Amino acid sequence: MVRLFDKFNLAAFASSSRLIILTRHFFKRLFLNETVFFEEQMVGKVIGVIAILSIFPGYVADALLFKYLLFPESGTAWAETAVFTTLIIVLIGLITLFEWDVIFLAQKDYANLMPLPVRPLTVFSAKFISLIIFLGLFVAGINSLSSVVFAMYLSQSKGYGLFSAFALFLTHLLVMLAAGAFVFFAMAIIPGIFTIILRGKFFQRFSDLVRFVLVAAHVFVLYFFVMDTKWIERWYESLQAIKEAPNPWVMNFPPLWFTGLYQVLMGNKEVFFEKLADRALLALGAVVGAFFVIILFSYNRHLKKMAPEGVKHYRPSLLRRLAEPGLSLIWLRNPSEKAAFWFYHSVFRRSRLHRNRVMSYLGVGVAFTLIMLASTGKYFWKYQSGNMLSLPLVLSFFMLVGVRDAVNIPVNFEANWAFRITENPDRWPYFSALRKSIFLFFILPLYGLMFAFYGVIWNFKAAGWHCLYDLAFAVLLMELLFFQHRKFPFACSYLPGKSQLHVLWIVYLFSFLAYIFIPRWLEPEILASTRRFVVFYAIFILMAAALWLYHKFIFYPKQSLIYEDNPEPSVVELFHAP
């Protein structure tokens, strides 16, 4: 009997230790995905991101509730709570979109875990617990300031004591966690449904497109909380009217559900809020249940695919087979340049990691363009002035910065020996091929779409002149981003954090503003006459040619290529400190 009891305790201990190890593994995996890569200094970077994110909700909460320091709250603060809950749902939704790739277990996870003595229930439990810890960390972090604001302002308005203020603080965190969990698992269900309906490459492309659209939509909504205070005021007034005359459509707005839960937990017994609270609990239970159903379906599906697969041989696309002879004859005369050019094309076409990097940046750019379109007014977008002139510049800036970031990430670092042993002594062909591939596969398609857009709303002649003008700045930006670039594209080791965005963000911000506004200010003067435009393009061609000649004949012949990126000296000293 004692031996049986000892065996039971040993089995329970082993099971719990596996659960803890897997939970820790899955939690770290959430910060090592295709969009977010916090391998180095993960704790410090996560704390920094949460600290930055907490400032914005704290500011919004102060702006919404400050009046209750001057006038007693008389049952109207629920409308401000609904507005604030909407903000939290949008923020958590945006965070979820950056975690799409690792929310569900992937084929590689099943292949690594199935041979181990770990029960599926342990794997699923560890995955779910890691998601809850991740969600709780971010919800508590971004609400760290706003929860204090709600507790202080509302408790002082109603004359609550210290204990009641603390209870209000906990209620705020609990409801925001429930709202965050709802949107987190609701957004997580979307890629899960795609895995059931779609297959293979089509699933990846469609999932990437949906995430791109959702990222742009979330950033666009955040604009109203930052800039358009009149919109928030109108929304606040409409929310107050809903209580008197409930609208069936508005009652299905999720932030209202959790506002009702907020009021019920604070002791409000009105039927209006009790109905909303019931919907909140029902919706939360439904999305969590649907998440588990999709996990089980995904598990059964992956079991059938555990057999080893053969190597996939990719055939060049029809477009490449048609374009390759002409490009080789006219544009890619050097064999090394030709090989590198099609290698870069294959990476951007087939690597989901690199494609998602560019799409994430471009999604933010699309959101900015939507904001600029909305700010022009109902009819102002028809005029060739103001924000309408900056749209290609905004999109090209974010797209090229995304390409610059993606180029630093290796496709398969272990295989870069193939580039080392076949390195061309000239070195320049690798980087001229990179510029040509970016121009052909990114810049030209973008400006082709912008030409069609402007041609429809303006006229095609004006659209052509405008796009040709902005195209010059896009090419110059590409040259500046890759100025004296020595890391071999897609084959050099990757050290996250070397961009030092948290330190140099003000430099990036002013660079973005200069790139957006200076060309816009100059455009009316340059396009005023054909002669000025010709002079402008002559200067542009001379600058681009000077940069090409400098790199080809001066810089690259004297420099060696970088295949292994080294950490900053301060970091090395820290690691070797006694």
HELIX and SHEET records of a PDB file:
HELIX    1   1 VAL A    2  ARG A   29  1                                  28    
HELIX    2   2 MET A   42  LEU A   65  1                                  24    
HELIX    3   3 PHE A   66  LEU A   69  5                                   4    
HELIX    4   4 ALA A   77  LEU A   97  1                                  21    
HELIX    5   5 TRP A  100  ILE A  103  1                                   4    
HELIX    6   6 GLN A  107  LEU A  113  1                                   7    
HELIX    7   7 PRO A  120  ILE A  142  1                                  23    
HELIX    8   8 SER A  144  LYS A  158  1                                  15    
HELIX    9   9 LEU A  162  ILE A  197  1                                  36    
HELIX   10  10 GLY A  200  VAL A  226  1                                  27    
HELIX   11  11 THR A  229  GLU A  244  1                                  16    
HELIX   12  12 VAL A  250  ASN A  252  5                                   3    
HELIX   13  13 PRO A  254  LEU A  265  1                                  12    
HELIX   14  14 VAL A  271  LEU A  303  1                                  33    
HELIX   15  15 LEU A  318  ILE A  330  1                                  13    
HELIX   16  16 PRO A  335  ARG A  350  1                                  16    
HELIX   17  17 ARG A  352  SER A  375  1                                  24    
HELIX   18  18 PHE A  380  LYS A  382  5                                   3    
HELIX   19  19 GLY A  386  LEU A  389  5                                   4    
HELIX   20  20 LEU A  391  VAL A  407  1                                  17    
HELIX   21  21 PHE A  413  ASN A  416  5                                   4    
HELIX   22  22 TRP A  417  ILE A  421  1                                   5    
HELIX   23  23 TRP A  428  ILE A  438  1                                  11    
HELIX   24  24 PHE A  439  ILE A  443  3                                   5    
HELIX   25  25 LEU A  444  ILE A  457  1                                  14    
HELIX   26  26 PHE A  460  LEU A  481  1                                  22    
HELIX   27  27 LEU A  501  ILE A  526  1                                  26    
HELIX   28  28 THR A  530  LEU A  549  1                                  20    
HELIX   29  29 TYR A  550  PHE A  555  3                                   6    
HELIX   30  30 TYR A  556  LYS A  558  5                                   3    
HELIX   31  31 PRO A  569  PHE A  575  1                                   7    
END                                                                             
